[in-house]
Amino acid sequence: MKIKFIWLLACLFCLSVSFGNAQTNWTLKTQKDGIKVYQAPAADSKVNAIKVLCEFEATPAALVAVLMDVKSCTEWVYHTKSCTLVKQNSPWDVVYYSEINLPWPAENRDFVAHLWTTQDPKTHTVVVDGPAIPGIVAEKKGIFRIAHSKGRWVINPVSSHTISVEYTLQVDPGGNIPAWLVNMFAAEGPIQSFKGLRLQLQKPQYQNARLPEI
């Protein structure tokens, strides 16, 4: 049963959509394969916020291309059952729907997110936000809709082919999943997803990405 709960709670990383509130008291919870995962208390939730730090051999445009290719989320975001493009405002601004697969007896979770990209013209720092948004896709029977989730990708070029990434996330999975269990085991999901993201970035269609705005 303990292993089952670890697997379930690690899935919650999949509910990644943007976070804009800075945390000041981050505690390192785990690190593996160059991926560091931190947690911090969230002012408006019993569920801790998460921060992930990592470096990738990639360009900012490549990472943006992966994030905006929402249909590929099932290939690298931990336990994502489906991910569907709802609306594409531009190559760097999309709305999408995603369902997260959780084991019985928990209900699957889903959410609708607006994902958009900005860049500082002086520092070249790229920020990708994607808050959960209400409506657009009707709620489905037997699937619990995530209403509150905040996250942010901050991408900085280190060299011509290396980037540093800071990902922050605060999400309320809702339902009857105890917050202390979420806080205890939530580090595994980020580790597995970032390992998958590293592999995803090696694919030619992303390595050769060219976004004029990025």
Phi and psi restraints in degrees (value plus and minus 20) as a CYANA .aco file:
   2 LYS   PHI     -81.4   -41.4
   2 LYS   PSI     -63.7   -23.7
   3 ILE   PHI     -82.2   -42.2
   3 ILE   PSI     -59.8   -19.8
   4 LYS   PHI     -81.8   -41.8
   4 LYS   PSI     -62.2   -22.2
   5 PHE   PHI     -87.1   -47.1
   5 PHE   PSI     -58.1   -18.1
   6 ILE   PHI     -79.2   -39.2
   6 ILE   PSI     -66.6   -26.6
   7 TRP   PHI     -82.5   -42.5
   7 TRP   PSI     -62.5   -22.5
   8 LEU   PHI     -82.5   -42.5
   8 LEU   PSI     -67.6   -27.6
   9 LEU   PHI     -93.7   -53.7
   9 LEU   PSI     -50.4   -10.4
  10 ALA   PHI     -83.8   -43.8
  10 ALA   PSI     -49.4    -9.4
  11 CYS   PHI     -79.1   -39.1
  11 CYS   PSI     -45.5    -5.5
  12 LEU   PHI     -85.5   -45.5
  12 LEU   PSI     -36.4     3.6
  13 PHE   PHI     -80.6   -40.6
  13 PHE   PSI     -47.9    -7.9
  14 CYS   PHI     -80.5   -40.5
  14 CYS   PSI     -41.0    -1.0
  15 LEU   PHI    -101.4   -61.4
  15 LEU   PSI      25.4    65.4
  16 SER   PHI    -108.5   -68.5
  16 SER   PSI      89.1   129.1
  17 VAL   PHI    -165.7  -125.7
  17 VAL   PSI     145.1   185.1
  18 SER   PHI     -92.0   -52.0
  18 SER   PSI     136.6   176.6
  19 PHE   PHI    -150.6  -110.6
  19 PHE   PSI     101.2   141.2
  20 GLY   PHI    -134.4   -94.4
  20 GLY   PSI     -23.4    16.6
  21 ASN   PHI    -111.7   -71.7
  21 ASN   PSI      99.8   139.8
  22 ALA   PHI     -89.2   -49.2
  22 ALA   PSI     122.1   162.1
  23 GLN   PHI    -132.6   -92.6
  23 GLN   PSI     124.1   164.1
  24 THR   PHI    -133.0   -93.0
  24 THR   PSI     -32.0     8.0
  25 ASN   PHI    -139.8   -99.8
  25 ASN   PSI      34.7    74.7
  26 TRP   PHI     -90.9   -50.9
  26 TRP   PSI     119.2   159.2
  27 THR   PHI    -140.0  -100.0
  27 THR   PSI     107.1   147.1
  28 LEU   PHI     -87.3   -47.3
  28 LEU   PSI     104.0   144.0
  29 LYS   PHI    -123.3   -83.3
  29 LYS   PSI     -56.6   -16.6
  30 THR   PHI    -181.5  -141.5
  30 THR   PSI     135.0   175.0
  31 GLN   PHI    -167.7  -127.7
  31 GLN   PSI     120.3   160.3
  32 LYS   PHI    -181.4  -141.4
  32 LYS   PSI     114.1   154.1
  33 ASP   PHI      34.4    74.4
  33 ASP   PSI      18.9    58.9
  34 GLY   PHI      58.5    98.5
  34 GLY   PSI     -12.3    27.7
  35 ILE   PHI    -128.4   -88.4
  35 ILE   PSI     102.9   142.9
  36 LYS   PHI    -130.6   -90.6
  36 LYS   PSI     112.6   152.6
  37 VAL   PHI    -140.5  -100.5
  37 VAL   PSI     105.7   145.7
  38 TYR   PHI    -136.0   -96.0
  38 TYR   PSI     137.8   177.8
  39 GLN   PHI    -151.7  -111.7
  39 GLN   PSI     134.5   174.5
  40 ALA   PHI    -171.5  -131.5
  40 ALA   PSI     126.4   166.4
  41 PRO   PHI     -81.5   -41.5
  41 PRO   PSI     121.9   161.9
  42 ALA   PHI    -122.9   -82.9
  42 ALA   PSI     115.6   155.6
  43 ALA   PHI     -82.0   -42.0
  43 ALA   PSI     -53.9   -13.9
  44 ASP   PHI    -133.1   -93.1
  44 ASP   PSI       1.8    41.8
  45 SER   PHI    -175.3  -135.3
  45 SER   PSI     131.2   171.2
  46 LYS   PHI     -99.1   -59.1
  46 LYS   PSI     -34.0     6.0
  47 VAL   PHI    -110.8   -70.8
  47 VAL   PSI     108.4   148.4
  48 ASN   PHI     -84.2   -44.2
  48 ASN   PSI     129.4   169.4
  49 ALA   PHI     -97.7   -57.7
  49 ALA   PSI     136.9   176.9
  50 ILE   PHI    -144.1  -104.1
  50 ILE   PSI     120.7   160.7
  51 LYS   PHI    -149.3  -109.3
  51 LYS   PSI     115.3   155.3
  52 VAL   PHI    -141.1  -101.1
  52 VAL   PSI     111.9   151.9
  53 LEU   PHI    -138.9   -98.9
  53 LEU   PSI     116.2   156.2
  54 CYS   PHI    -182.4  -142.4
  54 CYS   PSI     137.0   177.0
  55 GLU   PHI    -137.2   -97.2
  55 GLU   PSI     123.1   163.1
  56 PHE   PHI    -146.3  -106.3
  56 PHE   PSI     129.0   169.0
  57 GLU   PHI    -104.4   -64.4
  57 GLU   PSI      69.7   109.7
  58 ALA   PHI    -187.6  -147.6
  58 ALA   PSI     152.4   192.4
  59 THR   PHI    -122.5   -82.5
  59 THR   PSI     140.4   180.4
  60 PRO   PHI     -76.1   -36.1
  60 PRO   PSI     -58.7   -18.7
  61 ALA   PHI     -82.8   -42.8
  61 ALA   PSI     -56.9   -16.9
  62 ALA   PHI     -84.2   -44.2
  62 ALA   PSI     -64.7   -24.7
  63 LEU   PHI     -86.5   -46.5
  63 LEU   PSI     -61.3   -21.3
  64 VAL   PHI     -79.8   -39.8
  64 VAL   PSI     -60.6   -20.6
  65 ALA   PHI     -81.8   -41.8
  65 ALA   PSI     -60.5   -20.5
  66 VAL   PHI     -84.5   -44.5
  66 VAL   PSI     -67.3   -27.3
  67 LEU   PHI     -83.8   -43.8
  67 LEU   PSI     -57.0   -17.0
  68 MET   PHI     -99.5   -59.5
  68 MET   PSI     -37.1     2.9
  69 ASP   PHI    -104.0   -64.0
  69 ASP   PSI      50.2    90.2
  70 VAL   PHI     -82.5   -42.5
  70 VAL   PSI     -48.6    -8.6
  71 LYS   PHI     -84.8   -44.8
  71 LYS   PSI     -39.5     0.5
  72 SER   PHI    -106.8   -66.8
  72 SER   PSI     -20.8    19.2
  73 CYS   PHI     -78.0   -38.0
  73 CYS   PSI     -51.7   -11.7
  74 THR   PHI     -84.6   -44.6
  74 THR   PSI     -36.7     3.3
  75 GLU   PHI    -103.9   -63.9
  75 GLU   PSI     -39.6     0.4
  76 TRP   PHI    -160.9  -120.9
  76 TRP   PSI     -41.8    -1.8
  77 VAL   PHI    -104.3   -64.3
  77 VAL   PSI     104.2   144.2
  78 TYR   PHI     -73.6   -33.6
  78 TYR   PSI      99.7   139.7
  79 HIS   PHI      38.7    78.7
  79 HIS   PSI      12.7    52.7
  80 THR   PHI     -99.1   -59.1
  80 THR   PSI     101.4   141.4
  81 LYS   PHI     -99.5   -59.5
  81 LYS   PSI     -61.9   -21.9
  82 SER   PHI    -173.9  -133.9
  82 SER   PSI     134.2   174.2
  83 CYS   PHI    -170.4  -130.4
  83 CYS   PSI     101.8   141.8
  84 THR   PHI    -148.0  -108.0
  84 THR   PSI     113.0   153.0
  85 LEU   PHI     -91.7   -51.7
  85 LEU   PSI     105.9   145.9
  86 VAL   PHI    -116.8   -76.8
  86 VAL   PSI     -62.7   -22.7
  87 LYS   PHI    -174.8  -134.8
  87 LYS   PSI     116.2   156.2
  88 GLN   PHI    -136.5   -96.5
  88 GLN   PSI      87.7   127.7
  89 ASN   PHI     -99.6   -59.6
  89 ASN   PSI     -51.0   -11.0
  90 SER   PHI    -186.8  -146.8
  90 SER   PSI     154.6   194.6
  91 PRO   PHI     -80.8   -40.8
  91 PRO   PSI     -37.5     2.5
  92 TRP   PHI    -141.1  -101.1
  92 TRP   PSI       1.7    41.7
  93 ASP   PHI    -171.0  -131.0
  93 ASP   PSI      87.4   127.4
  94 VAL   PHI    -157.6  -117.6
  94 VAL   PSI     138.0   178.0
  95 VAL   PHI    -137.3   -97.3
  95 VAL   PSI     113.2   153.2
  96 TYR   PHI    -162.2  -122.2
  96 TYR   PSI     140.9   180.9
  97 TYR   PHI    -136.8   -96.8
  97 TYR   PSI     118.1   158.1
  98 SER   PHI    -159.7  -119.7
  98 SER   PSI     124.5   164.5
  99 GLU   PHI    -138.5   -98.5
  99 GLU   PSI     114.1   154.1
 100 ILE   PHI    -125.7   -85.7
 100 ILE   PSI     110.5   150.5
 101 ASN   PHI    -107.8   -67.8
 101 ASN   PSI      97.3   137.3
 102 LEU   PHI    -137.6   -97.6
 102 LEU   PSI     129.1   169.1
 103 PRO   PHI     -94.3   -54.3
 103 PRO   PSI     130.7   170.7
 104 TRP   PHI     -77.9   -37.9
 104 TRP   PSI     119.8   159.8
 105 PRO   PHI    -115.2   -75.2
 105 PRO   PSI     -14.2    25.8
 106 ALA   PHI     -90.9   -50.9
 106 ALA   PSI     125.6   165.6
 107 GLU   PHI     -98.4   -58.4
 107 GLU   PSI     125.7   165.7
 108 ASN   PHI     -78.4   -38.4
 108 ASN   PSI     132.3   172.3
 109 ARG   PHI    -128.5   -88.5
 109 ARG   PSI     132.1   172.1
 110 ASP   PHI    -163.0  -123.0
 110 ASP   PSI     146.6   186.6
 111 PHE   PHI    -179.6  -139.6
 111 PHE   PSI     141.2   181.2
 112 VAL   PHI    -137.7   -97.7
 112 VAL   PSI     112.3   152.3
 113 ALA   PHI    -150.7  -110.7
 113 ALA   PSI     127.8   167.8
 114 HIS   PHI    -127.1   -87.1
 114 HIS   PSI      96.0   136.0
 115 LEU   PHI    -132.9   -92.9
 115 LEU   PSI     100.2   140.2
 116 TRP   PHI    -160.1  -120.1
 116 TRP   PSI     139.7   179.7
 117 THR   PHI    -142.4  -102.4
 117 THR   PSI     119.4   159.4
 118 THR   PHI    -154.6  -114.6
 118 THR   PSI     139.4   179.4
 119 GLN   PHI    -160.2  -120.2
 119 GLN   PSI     117.1   157.1
 120 ASP   PHI     -97.4   -57.4
 120 ASP   PSI      99.4   139.4
 121 PRO   PHI     -86.2   -46.2
 121 PRO   PSI     -41.4    -1.4
 122 LYS   PHI    -108.9   -68.9
 122 LYS   PSI     -69.0   -29.0
 123 THR   PHI    -108.9   -68.9
 123 THR   PSI     -37.8     2.2
 124 HIS   PHI      48.8    88.8
 124 HIS   PSI      -8.7    31.3
 125 THR   PHI     -85.7   -45.7
 125 THR   PSI     112.3   152.3
 126 VAL   PHI    -126.5   -86.5
 126 VAL   PSI     112.9   152.9
 127 VAL   PHI    -140.5  -100.5
 127 VAL   PSI     109.6   149.6
 128 VAL   PHI    -137.6   -97.6
 128 VAL   PSI      94.4   134.4
 129 ASP   PHI    -125.2   -85.2
 129 ASP   PSI     136.1   176.1
 130 GLY   PHI    -182.3  -142.3
 130 GLY   PSI      46.7    86.7
 131 PRO   PHI     -87.0   -47.0
 131 PRO   PSI     129.6   169.6
 132 ALA   PHI     -85.0   -45.0
 132 ALA   PSI     121.1   161.1
 133 ILE   PHI    -147.8  -107.8
 133 ILE   PSI     128.3   168.3
 134 PRO   PHI    -100.4   -60.4
 134 PRO   PSI     140.6   180.6
 135 GLY   PHI      50.2    90.2
 135 GLY   PSI    -172.8  -132.8
 136 ILE   PHI      49.4    89.4
 136 ILE   PSI     -77.9   -37.9
 137 VAL   PHI    -130.8   -90.8
 137 VAL   PSI     107.0   147.0
 138 ALA   PHI     -84.4   -44.4
 138 ALA   PSI     125.0   165.0
 139 GLU   PHI     -87.2   -47.2
 139 GLU   PSI     129.3   169.3
 140 LYS   PHI    -133.4   -93.4
 140 LYS   PSI     122.8   162.8
 141 LYS   PHI     -82.8   -42.8
 141 LYS   PSI     113.1   153.1
 142 GLY   PHI      64.4   104.4
 142 GLY   PSI     -18.7    21.3
 143 ILE   PHI    -143.4  -103.4
 143 ILE   PSI     108.9   148.9
 144 PHE   PHI    -106.1   -66.1
 144 PHE   PSI     102.5   142.5
 145 ARG   PHI    -101.6   -61.6
 145 ARG   PSI     103.7   143.7
 146 ILE   PHI     -96.8   -56.8
 146 ILE   PSI     101.8   141.8
 147 ALA   PHI    -125.3   -85.3
 147 ALA   PSI     -45.9    -5.9
 148 HIS   PHI    -144.0  -104.0
 148 HIS   PSI      92.5   132.5
 149 SER   PHI    -178.4  -138.4
 149 SER   PSI     114.2   154.2
 150 LYS   PHI    -155.4  -115.4
 150 LYS   PSI     113.9   153.9
 151 GLY   PHI    -177.1  -137.1
 151 GLY   PSI     146.7   186.7
 152 ARG   PHI    -179.1  -139.1
 152 ARG   PSI     116.8   156.8
 153 TRP   PHI    -123.0   -83.0
 153 TRP   PSI     105.6   145.6
 154 VAL   PHI    -137.1   -97.1
 154 VAL   PSI      97.9   137.9
 155 ILE   PHI    -137.1   -97.1
 155 ILE   PSI     102.0   142.0
 156 ASN   PHI    -141.1  -101.1
 156 ASN   PSI     111.7   151.7
 157 PRO   PHI     -90.5   -50.5
 157 PRO   PSI     111.0   151.0
 158 VAL   PHI    -118.4   -78.4
 158 VAL   PSI     -61.0   -21.0
 159 SER   PHI    -167.0  -127.0
 159 SER   PSI    -191.3  -151.3
 160 SER   PHI     -85.3   -45.3
 160 SER   PSI     -41.4    -1.4
 161 HIS   PHI    -153.6  -113.6
 161 HIS   PSI       0.8    40.8
 162 THR   PHI    -155.2  -115.2
 162 THR   PSI     118.8   158.8
 163 ILE   PHI    -149.4  -109.4
 163 ILE   PSI     129.7   169.7
 164 SER   PHI    -122.7   -82.7
 164 SER   PSI     121.6   161.6
 165 VAL   PHI    -146.7  -106.7
 165 VAL   PSI     111.1   151.1
 166 GLU   PHI    -139.7   -99.7
 166 GLU   PSI      98.3   138.3
 167 TYR   PHI    -135.7   -95.7
 167 TYR   PSI     107.5   147.5
 168 THR   PHI    -141.9  -101.9
 168 THR   PSI     123.8   163.8
 169 LEU   PHI    -167.0  -127.0
 169 LEU   PSI     112.8   152.8
 170 GLN   PHI    -150.6  -110.6
 170 GLN   PSI     103.4   143.4
 171 VAL   PHI    -160.8  -120.8
 171 VAL   PSI     119.1   159.1
 172 ASP   PHI    -125.2   -85.2
 172 ASP   PSI      86.7   126.7
 173 PRO   PHI     -90.4   -50.4
 173 PRO   PSI     -34.7     5.3
 174 GLY   PHI      49.2    89.2
 174 GLY   PSI    -198.0  -158.0
 175 GLY   PHI      52.2    92.2
 175 GLY   PSI    -176.1  -136.1
 176 ASN   PHI    -125.5   -85.5
 176 ASN   PSI      10.4    50.4
 177 ILE   PHI    -106.5   -66.5
 177 ILE   PSI     100.1   140.1
 178 PRO   PHI     -81.7   -41.7
 178 PRO   PSI     115.1   155.1
 179 ALA   PHI     -82.6   -42.6
 179 ALA   PSI     -55.4   -15.4
 180 TRP   PHI     -87.4   -47.4
 180 TRP   PSI     -48.9    -8.9
 181 LEU   PHI     -93.1   -53.1
 181 LEU   PSI     -59.2   -19.2
 182 VAL   PHI     -79.6   -39.6
 182 VAL   PSI     -66.6   -26.6
 183 ASN   PHI     -86.0   -46.0
 183 ASN   PSI     -52.2   -12.2
 184 MET   PHI     -94.1   -54.1
 184 MET   PSI     -56.8   -16.8
 185 PHE   PHI    -135.6   -95.6
 185 PHE   PSI     -15.1    24.9
 186 ALA   PHI     -88.7   -48.7
 186 ALA   PSI     -30.8     9.2
 187 ALA   PHI     -90.6   -50.6
 187 ALA   PSI     -48.5    -8.5
 188 GLU   PHI     -86.4   -46.4
 188 GLU   PSI     -58.3   -18.3
 189 GLY   PHI     -79.0   -39.0
 189 GLY   PSI     -69.5   -29.5
 190 PRO   PHI     -79.3   -39.3
 190 PRO   PSI     -60.8   -20.8
 191 ILE   PHI     -79.7   -39.7
 191 ILE   PSI     -69.6   -29.6
 192 GLN   PHI     -86.8   -46.8
 192 GLN   PSI     -59.6   -19.6
 193 SER   PHI     -88.6   -48.6
 193 SER   PSI     -60.7   -20.7
 194 PHE   PHI     -90.0   -50.0
 194 PHE   PSI     -52.0   -12.0
 195 LYS   PHI     -84.7   -44.7
 195 LYS   PSI     -60.8   -20.8
 196 GLY   PHI     -86.6   -46.6
 196 GLY   PSI     -57.7   -17.7
 197 LEU   PHI     -83.9   -43.9
 197 LEU   PSI     -59.5   -19.5
 198 ARG   PHI     -79.0   -39.0
 198 ARG   PSI     -62.3   -22.3
 199 LEU   PHI     -88.5   -48.5
 199 LEU   PSI     -59.1   -19.1
 200 GLN   PHI     -81.4   -41.4
 200 GLN   PSI     -59.8   -19.8
 201 LEU   PHI     -85.8   -45.8
 201 LEU   PSI     -37.1     2.9
 202 GLN   PHI    -101.3   -61.3
 202 GLN   PSI     -30.1     9.9
 203 LYS   PHI     -92.7   -52.7
 203 LYS   PSI     119.4   159.4
 204 PRO   PHI     -76.0   -36.0
 204 PRO   PSI     -56.7   -16.7
 205 GLN   PHI     -84.5   -44.5
 205 GLN   PSI     -41.3    -1.3
 206 TYR   PHI    -117.4   -77.4
 206 TYR   PSI     -57.5   -17.5
 207 GLN   PHI     -79.9   -39.9
 207 GLN   PSI     -52.1   -12.1
 208 ASN   PHI    -116.7   -76.7
 208 ASN   PSI      -7.3    32.7
 209 ALA   PHI     -83.7   -43.7
 209 ALA   PSI     118.9   158.9
 210 ARG   PHI    -153.4  -113.4
 210 ARG   PSI      89.6   129.6
 211 LEU   PHI    -135.6   -95.6
 211 LEU   PSI      91.7   131.7
 212 PRO   PHI     -75.6   -35.6
 212 PRO   PSI     -51.2   -11.2
 213 GLU   PHI     -99.8   -59.8
 213 GLU   PSI     -31.5     8.5
